[in-house]
Amino acid sequence: MTVPLTVDAHAYGLVGDGTADDGPALQKLVDTLGDATAEDGRPRTVRVPAGRYVIRDRPVLSSR
């Protein structure tokens, strides 16, 4: 899968409605972009539209 250099957080499942737990989607986004950058050495940028992003229970960590 080719990951673009700039991605929209909503395209990876983040909602930003102040209610939904965006933590799992954010973790998936971080993992996907980290893997893509490790593979080709090109950093990625995330566009995060305005909203209220909720992350419950555990922190989002990079495996890199």
All heavy atoms as a GROMACS GRO file, in nm:
protein
  474
    1MET      N    1   0.084  -0.118   0.000
    1MET     CA    2   0.000   0.000   0.000
    1MET      C    3   0.088   0.124   0.000
    1MET      O    4   0.179   0.137   0.081
    1MET     CB    5  -0.089  -0.002   0.123
    1MET     CG    6  -0.170   0.123   0.141
    1MET     SD    7  -0.287   0.099   0.276
    1MET     CE    8  -0.269   0.253   0.359
    2THR      N    9   0.063   0.215  -0.091
    2THR     CA   10   0.136   0.339  -0.097
    2THR      C   11   0.068   0.441  -0.007
    2THR      O   12  -0.051   0.466  -0.020
    2THR     CB   13   0.141   0.393  -0.240
    2THR    OG1   14   0.204   0.294  -0.322
    2THR    CG2   15   0.219   0.521  -0.247
    3VAL      N   16   0.146   0.498   0.085
    3VAL     CA   17   0.092   0.598   0.177
    3VAL      C   18   0.138   0.734   0.129
    3VAL      O   19   0.258   0.757   0.112
    3VAL     CB   20   0.142   0.572   0.321
    3VAL    CG1   21   0.090   0.679   0.415
    3VAL    CG2   22   0.099   0.433   0.368
    4PRO      N   23   0.043   0.827   0.103
    4PRO     CA   24   0.082   0.959   0.055
    4PRO      C   25   0.164   1.035   0.158
    4PRO      O   26   0.164   1.002   0.277
    4PRO     CB   27  -0.051   1.029   0.028
    4PRO     CG   28  -0.155   0.949   0.097
    4PRO     CD   29  -0.100   0.812   0.119
    5LEU      N   30   0.232   1.139   0.115
    5LEU     CA   31   0.316   1.219   0.206
    5LEU      C   32   0.232   1.306   0.298
    5LEU      O   33   0.276   1.341   0.408
    5LEU     CB   34   0.414   1.304   0.126
    5LEU     CG   35   0.517   1.225   0.044
    5LEU    CD1   36   0.607   1.319  -0.033
    5LEU    CD2   37   0.599   1.132   0.133
    6THR      N   38   0.113   1.342   0.256
    6THR     CA   39   0.020   1.418   0.341
    6THR      C   40  -0.110   1.340   0.348
    6THR      O   41  -0.166   1.303   0.246
    6THR     CB   42  -0.006   1.559   0.284
    6THR    OG1   43   0.118   1.629   0.277
    6THR    CG2   44  -0.102   1.637   0.373
    7VAL      N   45  -0.156   1.314   0.471
    7VAL     CA   46  -0.278   1.238   0.489
    7VAL      C   47  -0.376   1.317   0.576
    7VAL      O   48  -0.336   1.397   0.660
    7VAL     CB   49  -0.252   1.100   0.552
    7VAL    CG1   50  -0.163   1.015   0.463
    7VAL    CG2   51  -0.192   1.111   0.690
    8ASP      N   52  -0.504   1.292   0.555
    8ASP     CA   53  -0.609   1.353   0.634
    8ASP      C   54  -0.646   1.256   0.746
    8ASP      O   55  -0.671   1.137   0.720
    8ASP     CB   56  -0.730   1.382   0.546
    8ASP     CG   57  -0.838   1.458   0.619
    8ASP    OD1   58  -0.898   1.402   0.713
    8ASP    OD2   59  -0.862   1.574   0.582
    9ALA      N   60  -0.650   1.304   0.869
    9ALA     CA   61  -0.681   1.218   0.983
    9ALA      C   62  -0.817   1.150   0.968
    9ALA      O   63  -0.834   1.035   1.008
    9ALA     CB   64  -0.676   1.299   1.112
   10HIS      N   65  -0.914   1.219   0.911
   10HIS     CA   66  -1.047   1.160   0.894
   10HIS      C   67  -1.043   1.040   0.799
   10HIS      O   68  -1.121   0.946   0.815
   10HIS     CB   69  -1.146   1.263   0.843
   10HIS     CG   70  -1.185   1.363   0.948
   10HIS    ND1   71  -1.271   1.466   0.923
   10HIS    CD2   72  -1.150   1.376   1.078
   10HIS    CE1   73  -1.288   1.538   1.033
   10HIS    NE2   74  -1.214   1.486   1.129
   11ALA      N   75  -0.953   1.040   0.703
   11ALA     CA   76  -0.940   0.928   0.610
   11ALA      C   77  -0.893   0.801   0.681
   11ALA      O   78  -0.909   0.691   0.630
   11ALA     CB   79  -0.846   0.963   0.497
   12TYR      N   80  -0.836   0.817   0.800
   12TYR     CA   81  -0.788   0.703   0.877
   12TYR      C   82  -0.881   0.671   0.994
   12TYR      O   83  -0.844   0.599   1.086
   12TYR     CB   84  -0.645   0.728   0.923
   12TYR     CG   85  -0.548   0.706   0.810
   12TYR    CD1   86  -0.526   0.805   0.714
   12TYR    CD2   87  -0.480   0.585   0.795
   12TYR    CE1   88  -0.440   0.785   0.608
   12TYR    CE2   89  -0.394   0.564   0.690
   12TYR     CZ   90  -0.375   0.664   0.596
   12TYR     OH   91  -0.289   0.643   0.491
   13GLY      N   92  -1.001   0.730   0.992
   13GLY     CA   93  -1.102   0.693   1.090
   13GLY      C   94  -1.118   0.784   1.209
   13GLY      O   95  -1.206   0.761   1.293
   14LEU      N   96  -1.036   0.888   1.224
   14LEU     CA   97  -1.057   0.980   1.334
   14LEU      C   98  -1.184   1.060   1.308
   14LEU      O   99  -1.211   1.098   1.194
   14LEU     CB  100  -0.937   1.074   1.351
   14LEU     CG  101  -0.821   1.011   1.428
   14LEU    CD1  102  -0.734   0.932   1.334
   14LEU    CD2  103  -0.740   1.115   1.499
   15VAL      N  104  -1.262   1.084   1.413
   15VAL     CA  105  -1.391   1.148   1.398
   15VAL      C  106  -1.387   1.295   1.442
   15VAL      O  107  -1.432   1.383   1.372
   15VAL     CB  108  -1.500   1.070   1.476
   15VAL    CG1  109  -1.634   1.137   1.463
   15VAL    CG2  110  -1.505   0.926   1.429
   16GLY      N  111  -1.336   1.320   1.562
   16GLY     CA  112  -1.324   1.456   1.612
   16GLY      C  113  -1.456   1.520   1.651
   16GLY      O  114  -1.471   1.641   1.645
   17ASP      N  115  -1.551   1.436   1.698
   17ASP     CA  116  -1.682   1.489   1.734
   17ASP      C  117  -1.697   1.513   1.884
   17ASP      O  118  -1.803   1.553   1.932
   17ASP     CB  119  -1.793   1.397   1.685
   17ASP     CG  120  -1.793   1.260   1.752
   17ASP    OD1  121  -1.706   1.232   1.837
   17ASP    OD2  122  -1.882   1.179   1.717
   18GLY      N  123  -1.591   1.488   1.961
   18GLY     CA  124  -1.596   1.508   2.106
   18GLY      C  125  -1.658   1.394   2.182
   18GLY      O  126  -1.661   1.395   2.304
   19THR      N  127  -1.707   1.293   2.113
   19THR     CA  128  -1.772   1.179   2.177
   19THR      C  129  -1.701   1.048   2.145
   19THR      O  130  -1.671   0.970   2.234
   19THR     CB  131  -1.919   1.168   2.132
   19THR    OG1  132  -1.986   1.290   2.163
   19THR    CG2  133  -1.991   1.054   2.201
   20ALA      N  134  -1.675   1.024   2.019
   20ALA     CA  135  -1.611   0.898   1.977
   20ALA      C  136  -1.468   0.890   2.030
   20ALA      O  137  -1.398   0.992   2.039
   20ALA     CB  138  -1.610   0.890   1.825
   21ASP      N  139  -1.426   0.770   2.067
   21ASP     CA  140  -1.288   0.747   2.110
   21ASP      C  141  -1.201   0.739   1.985
   21ASP      O  142  -1.205   0.641   1.911
   21ASP     CB  143  -1.280   0.619   2.191
   21ASP     CG  144  -1.140   0.591   2.244
   21ASP    OD1  145  -1.049   0.675   2.223
   21ASP    OD2  146  -1.121   0.486   2.307
   22ASP      N  147  -1.121   0.841   1.962
   22ASP     CA  148  -1.033   0.847   1.846
   22ASP      C  149  -0.900   0.776   1.869
   22ASP      O  150  -0.818   0.768   1.777
   22ASP     CB  151  -1.008   0.993   1.806
   22ASP     CG  152  -1.132   1.061   1.752
   22ASP    OD1  153  -1.188   1.008   1.653
   22ASP    OD2  154  -1.173   1.164   1.805
   23GLY      N  155  -0.877   0.726   1.989
   23GLY     CA  156  -0.749   0.662   2.022
   23GLY      C  157  -0.710   0.547   1.931
   23GLY      O  158  -0.599   0.545   1.878
   24PRO      N  159  -0.798   0.448   1.909
   24PRO     CA  160  -0.761   0.337   1.823
   24PRO      C  161  -0.729   0.380   1.679
   24PRO      O  162  -0.633   0.331   1.619
   24PRO     CB  163  -0.883   0.245   1.827
   24PRO     CG  164  -0.947   0.274   1.960
   24PRO     CD  165  -0.926   0.424   1.978
   25ALA      N  166  -0.807   0.472   1.624
   25ALA     CA  167  -0.781   0.520   1.488
   25ALA      C  168  -0.649   0.597   1.483
   25ALA      O  169  -0.572   0.584   1.387
   25ALA     CB  170  -0.895   0.607   1.439
   26LEU      N  171  -0.621   0.676   1.586
   26LEU     CA  172  -0.496   0.750   1.590
   26LEU      C  173  -0.377   0.655   1.599
   26LEU      O  174  -0.276   0.674   1.533
   26LEU     CB  175  -0.495   0.849   1.706
   26LEU     CG  176  -0.369   0.934   1.720
   26LEU    CD1  177  -0.341   1.015   1.594
   26LEU    CD2  178  -0.380   1.024   1.843
   27GLN      N  179  -0.390   0.549   1.679
   27GLN     CA  180  -0.282   0.451   1.690
   27GLN      C  181  -0.257   0.384   1.555
   27GLN      O  182  -0.142   0.367   1.514
   27GLN     CB  183  -0.314   0.344   1.795
   27GLN     CG  184  -0.201   0.246   1.818
   27GLN     CD  185  -0.078   0.311   1.877
   27GLN    OE1  186  -0.082   0.360   1.989
   27GLN    NE2  187   0.033   0.313   1.804
   28LYS      N  188  -0.364   0.349   1.486
   28LYS     CA  189  -0.349   0.288   1.354
   28LYS      C  190  -0.281   0.384   1.257
   28LYS      O  191  -0.194   0.345   1.179
   28LYS     CB  192  -0.486   0.246   1.299
   28LYS     CG  193  -0.478   0.176   1.167
   28LYS     CD  194  -0.615   0.130   1.121
   28LYS     CE  195  -0.604   0.064   0.985
   28LYS     NZ  196  -0.733   0.024   0.932
   29LEU      N  197  -0.318   0.511   1.263
   29LEU     CA  198  -0.257   0.613   1.177
   29LEU      C  199  -0.108   0.626   1.208
   29LEU      O  200  -0.025   0.626   1.116
   29LEU     CB  201  -0.328   0.746   1.196
   29LEU     CG  202  -0.268   0.868   1.127
   29LEU    CD1  203  -0.263   0.850   0.976
   29LEU    CD2  204  -0.347   0.993   1.164
   30VAL      N  205  -0.073   0.636   1.335
   30VAL     CA  206   0.068   0.648   1.374
   30VAL      C  207   0.147   0.526   1.326
   30VAL      O  208   0.258   0.540   1.272
   30VAL     CB  209   0.080   0.666   1.527
   30VAL    CG1  210   0.224   0.650   1.574
   30VAL    CG2  211   0.027   0.804   1.568
   31ASP      N  212   0.093   0.408   1.345
   31ASP     CA  213   0.161   0.285   1.302
   31ASP      C  214   0.179   0.281   1.150
   31ASP      O  215   0.286   0.248   1.100
   31ASP     CB  216   0.083   0.161   1.347
   31ASP     CG  217   0.085   0.141   1.497
   31ASP    OD1  218   0.169   0.203   1.566
   31ASP    OD2  219   0.000   0.065   1.547
   32THR      N  220   0.073   0.316   1.077
   32THR     CA  221   0.078   0.313   0.931
   32THR      C  222   0.183   0.411   0.878
   32THR      O  223   0.265   0.376   0.792
   32THR     CB  224  -0.060   0.346   0.871
   32THR    OG1  225  -0.152   0.246   0.914
   32THR    CG2  226  -0.055   0.349   0.720
   33LEU      N  227   0.181   0.533   0.930
   33LEU     CA  228   0.276   0.634   0.882
   33LEU      C  229   0.418   0.601   0.926
   33LEU      O  230   0.513   0.623   0.851
   33LEU     CB  231   0.235   0.773   0.931
   33LEU     CG  232   0.099   0.823   0.884
   33LEU    CD1  233   0.077   0.967   0.927
   33LEU    CD2  234   0.081   0.808   0.735
   34GLY      N  235   0.433   0.547   1.045
   34GLY     CA  236   0.566   0.507   1.091
   34GLY      C  237   0.625   0.397   1.004
   34GLY      O  238   0.742   0.402   0.967
   35ASP      N  239   0.543   0.299   0.970
   35ASP     CA  240   0.589   0.190   0.884
   35ASP      C  241   0.626   0.242   0.745
   35ASP      O  242   0.728   0.203   0.687
   35ASP     CB  243   0.482   0.082   0.871
   35ASP     CG  244   0.461   0.004   0.999
   35ASP    OD1  245   0.546   0.013   1.090
   35ASP    OD2  246   0.357  -0.066   1.009
   36ALA      N  247   0.542   0.332   0.691
   36ALA     CA  248   0.569   0.386   0.558
   36ALA      C  249   0.698   0.467   0.557
   36ALA      O  250   0.779   0.456   0.464
   36ALA     CB  251   0.452   0.473   0.511
   37THR      N  252   0.720   0.546   0.661
   37THR     CA  253   0.842   0.627   0.669
   37THR      C  254   0.964   0.538   0.686
   37THR      O  255   1.069   0.562   0.625
   37THR     CB  256   0.831   0.729   0.784
   37THR    OG1  257   0.722   0.816   0.756
   37THR    CG2  258   0.958   0.810   0.799
   38ALA      N  259   0.951   0.433   0.765
   38ALA     CA  260   1.064   0.340   0.783
   38ALA      C  261   1.098   0.270   0.652
   38ALA      O  262   1.214   0.244   0.624
   38ALA     CB  263   1.030   0.237   0.891
   39GLU      N  264   0.996   0.244   0.572
   39GLU     CA  265   1.017   0.173   0.446
   39GLU      C  266   1.086   0.260   0.341
   39GLU      O  267   1.176   0.215   0.272
   39GLU     CB  268   0.883   0.125   0.392
   39GLU     CG  269   0.895   0.043   0.266
   39GLU     CD  270   0.760  -0.011   0.221
   39GLU    OE1  271   0.691  -0.070   0.306
   39GLU    OE2  272   0.726   0.007   0.103
   40ASP      N  273   1.042   0.386   0.328
   40ASP     CA  274   1.098   0.469   0.220
   40ASP      C  275   1.177   0.590   0.266
   40ASP      O  276   1.232   0.664   0.184
   40ASP     CB  277   0.987   0.512   0.123
   40ASP     CG  278   0.883   0.604   0.184
   40ASP    OD1  279   0.907   0.662   0.292
   40ASP    OD2  280   0.775   0.619   0.123
   41GLY      N  281   1.185   0.613   0.398
   41GLY     CA  282   1.265   0.723   0.451
   41GLY      C  283   1.205   0.861   0.432
   41GLY      O  284   1.270   0.962   0.459
   42ARG      N  285   1.080   0.867   0.386
   42ARG     CA  286   1.016   0.996   0.359
   42ARG      C  287   0.916   1.026   0.471
   42ARG      O  288   0.824   0.948   0.495
   42ARG     CB  289   0.946   0.992   0.225
   42ARG     CG  290   1.044   0.965   0.111
   42ARG     CD  291   0.975   0.942  -0.020
   42ARG     NE  292   0.926   1.072  -0.068
   42ARG     CZ  293   0.847   1.084  -0.174
   42ARG    NH1  294   0.806   0.978  -0.240
   42ARG    NH2  295   0.807   1.203  -0.212
   43PRO      N  296   0.931   1.138   0.542
   43PRO     CA  297   0.838   1.172   0.650
   43PRO      C  298   0.699   1.205   0.596
   43PRO      O  299   0.684   1.244   0.480
   43PRO     CB  300   0.901   1.294   0.715
   43PRO     CG  301   0.986   1.354   0.609
   43PRO     CD  302   1.034   1.240   0.523
   44ARG      N  303   0.600   1.185   0.679
   44ARG     CA  304   0.461   1.214   0.643
   44ARG      C  305   0.408   1.330   0.726
   44ARG      O  306   0.457   1.356   0.837
   44ARG     CB  307   0.372   1.093   0.670
   44ARG     CG  308   0.355   0.991   0.559
   44ARG     CD  309   0.472   0.962   0.480
   44ARG     NE  310   0.447   0.865   0.372
   44ARG     CZ  311   0.541   0.786   0.327
   44ARG    NH1  312   0.662   0.788   0.378
   44ARG    NH2  313   0.516   0.705   0.227
   45THR      N  314   0.308   1.397   0.673
   45THR     CA  315   0.239   1.505   0.742
   45THR      C  316   0.094   1.466   0.757
   45THR      O  317   0.033   1.413   0.664
   45THR     CB  318   0.248   1.636   0.659
   45THR    OG1  319   0.385   1.669   0.641
   45THR    CG2  320   0.176   1.750   0.728
   46VAL      N  321   0.038   1.493   0.875
   46VAL     CA  322  -0.103   1.461   0.901
   46VAL      C  323  -0.181   1.592   0.908
   46VAL      O  324  -0.146   1.682   0.984
   46VAL     CB  325  -0.120   1.384   1.034
   46VAL    CG1  326  -0.266   1.355   1.061
   46VAL    CG2  327  -0.039   1.256   1.032
   47ARG      N  328  -0.286   1.600   0.828
   47ARG     CA  329  -0.378   1.713   0.835
   47ARG      C  330  -0.490   1.672   0.930
   47ARG      O  331  -0.558   1.572   0.909
   47ARG     CB  332  -0.436   1.743   0.697
   47ARG     CG  333  -0.532   1.860   0.698
   47ARG     CD  334  -0.592   1.881   0.558
   47ARG     NE  335  -0.704   1.972   0.568
   47ARG     CZ  336  -0.827   1.940   0.606
   47ARG    NH1  337  -0.855   1.816   0.637
   47ARG    NH2  338  -0.922   2.031   0.612
   48VAL      N  339  -0.506   1.751   1.037
   48VAL     CA  340  -0.608   1.721   1.137
   48VAL      C  341  -0.712   1.833   1.134
   48VAL      O  342  -0.685   1.944   1.181
   48VAL     CB  343  -0.547   1.708   1.278
   48VAL    CG1  344  -0.654   1.672   1.379
   48VAL    CG2  345  -0.435   1.604   1.278
   49PRO      N  346  -0.829   1.806   1.075
   49PRO     CA  347  -0.934   1.908   1.071
   49PRO      C  348  -0.975   1.949   1.213
   49PRO      O  349  -0.962   1.871   1.308
   49PRO     CB  350  -1.049   1.839   0.999
   49PRO     CG  351  -0.985   1.730   0.919
   49PRO     CD  352  -0.869   1.684   1.004
   50ALA      N  353  -1.026   2.070   1.226
   50ALA     CA  354  -1.072   2.119   1.356
   50ALA      C  355  -1.175   2.023   1.413
   50ALA      O  356  -1.255   1.964   1.340
   50ALA     CB  357  -1.132   2.258   1.341
   51GLY      N  358  -1.171   2.005   1.543
   51GLY     CA  359  -1.266   1.918   1.611
   51GLY      C  360  -1.219   1.891   1.752
   51GLY      O  361  -1.116   1.943   1.795
   52ARG      N  362  -1.294   1.809   1.821
   52ARG     CA  363  -1.258   1.767   1.957
   52ARG      C  364  -1.228   1.618   1.950
   52ARG      O  365  -1.319   1.536   1.937
   52ARG     CB  366  -1.372   1.797   2.052
   52ARG     CG  367  -1.402   1.948   2.057
   52ARG     CD  368  -1.496   1.976   2.166
   52ARG     NE  369  -1.416   1.966   2.288
   52ARG     CZ  370  -1.442   2.032   2.398
   52ARG    NH1  371  -1.546   2.109   2.404
   52ARG    NH2  372  -1.365   2.018   2.503
   53TYR      N  373  -1.101   1.585   1.960
   53TYR     CA  374  -1.056   1.447   1.948
   53TYR      C  375  -1.039   1.388   2.087
   53TYR      O  376  -0.967   1.443   2.169
   53TYR     CB  377  -0.926   1.441   1.867
   53TYR     CG  378  -0.948   1.486   1.725
   53TYR    CD1  379  -0.940   1.621   1.690
   53TYR    CD2  380  -0.982   1.396   1.626
   53TYR    CE1  381  -0.964   1.663   1.560
   53TYR    CE2  382  -1.007   1.437   1.496
   53TYR     CZ  383  -0.997   1.571   1.464
   53TYR     OH  384  -1.022   1.612   1.336
   54VAL      N  385  -1.106   1.277   2.111
   54VAL     CA  386  -1.103   1.212   2.241
   54VAL      C  387  -1.015   1.089   2.233
   54VAL      O  388  -1.029   1.007   2.142
   54VAL     CB  389  -1.246   1.171   2.284
   54VAL    CG1  390  -1.243   1.096   2.416
   54VAL    CG2  391  -1.336   1.294   2.294
   55ILE      N  392  -0.923   1.077   2.329
   55ILE     CA  393  -0.837   0.959   2.339
   55ILE      C  394  -0.854   0.905   2.480
   55ILE      O  395  -0.816   0.968   2.577
   55ILE     CB  396  -0.690   0.993   2.310
   55ILE    CG1  397  -0.679   1.051   2.170
   55ILE    CG2  398  -0.602   0.871   2.329
   55ILE    CD1  399  -0.544   1.108   2.137
   56ARG      N  400  -0.916   0.788   2.489
   56ARG     CA  401  -0.946   0.728   2.619
   56ARG      C  402  -0.849   0.616   2.652
   56ARG      O  403  -0.793   0.552   2.564
   56ARG     CB  404  -1.088   0.671   2.618
   56ARG     CG  405  -1.195   0.777   2.609
   56ARG     CD  406  -1.333   0.714   2.628
   56ARG     NE  407  -1.435   0.811   2.654
   56ARG     CZ  408  -1.497   0.884   2.563
   56ARG    NH1  409  -1.463   0.871   2.436
   56ARG    NH2  410  -1.590   0.968   2.596
   57ASP      N  411  -0.836   0.590   2.780
   57ASP     CA  412  -0.772   0.471   2.836
   57ASP      C  413  -0.621   0.462   2.825
   57ASP      O  414  -0.555   0.445   2.923
   57ASP     CB  415  -0.833   0.342   2.782
   57ASP     CG  416  -0.981   0.330   2.819
   57ASP    OD1  417  -1.018   0.381   2.925
   57ASP    OD2  418  -1.055   0.270   2.742
   58ARG      N  419  -0.563   0.469   2.704
   58ARG     CA  420  -0.418   0.450   2.697
   58ARG      C  421  -0.358   0.548   2.596
   58ARG      O  422  -0.422   0.590   2.502
   58ARG     CB  423  -0.381   0.308   2.664
   58ARG     CG  424  -0.449   0.250   2.544
   58ARG     CD  425  -0.415   0.102   2.537
   58ARG     NE  426  -0.538   0.032   2.507
   58ARG     CZ  427  -0.550  -0.062   2.419
   58ARG    NH1  428  -0.447  -0.105   2.354
   58ARG    NH2  429  -0.664  -0.120   2.396
   59PRO      N  430  -0.231   0.578   2.616
   59PRO     CA  431  -0.165   0.673   2.525
   59PRO      C  432  -0.138   0.611   2.388
   59PRO      O  433  -0.135   0.489   2.372
   59PRO     CB  434  -0.033   0.703   2.595
   59PRO     CG  435  -0.006   0.581   2.678
   59PRO     CD  436  -0.142   0.531   2.721
   60VAL      N  437  -0.121   0.697   2.292
   60VAL     CA  438  -0.083   0.655   2.157
   60VAL      C  439   0.069   0.660   2.150
   60VAL      O  440   0.131   0.760   2.185
   60VAL     CB  441  -0.144   0.749   2.052
   60VAL    CG1  442  -0.093   0.713   1.912
   60VAL    CG2  443  -0.295   0.742   2.058
   61LEU      N  444   0.130   0.549   2.112
   61LEU     CA  445   0.275   0.537   2.109
   61LEU      C  446   0.325   0.499   1.971
   61LEU      O  447   0.260   0.423   1.900
   61LEU     CB  448   0.320   0.430   2.210
   61LEU     CG  449   0.276   0.451   2.353
   61LEU    CD1  450   0.311   0.327   2.436
   61LEU    CD2  451   0.340   0.574   2.412
   62SER      N  452   0.440   0.550   1.939
   62SER     CA  453   0.504   0.510   1.814
   62SER      C  454   0.593   0.391   1.843
   62SER      O  455   0.662   0.386   1.944
   62SER     CB  456   0.588   0.626   1.760
   62SER     OG  457   0.665   0.582   1.650
   63SER      N  458   0.593   0.295   1.753
   63SER     CA  459   0.679   0.178   1.769
   63SER      C  460   0.821   0.207   1.720
   63SER      O  461   0.908   0.123   1.730
   63SER     CB  462   0.619   0.059   1.695
   63SER     OG  463   0.612   0.089   1.556
   64ARG      N  464   0.845   0.325   1.668
   64ARG     CA  465   0.976   0.363   1.616
   64ARG      C  466   1.052   0.444   1.715
   64ARG      O  467   1.013   0.521   1.786
   64ARG     CB  468   0.962   0.444   1.487
   64ARG     CG  469   0.882   0.372   1.383
   64ARG     CD  470   0.972   0.285   1.297
   64ARG     NE  471   0.891   0.206   1.208
   64ARG     CZ  472   0.892   0.075   1.208
   64ARG    NH1  473   0.966   0.008   1.289
   64ARG    NH2  474   0.821   0.008   1.123
   0.00000   0.00000   0.00000
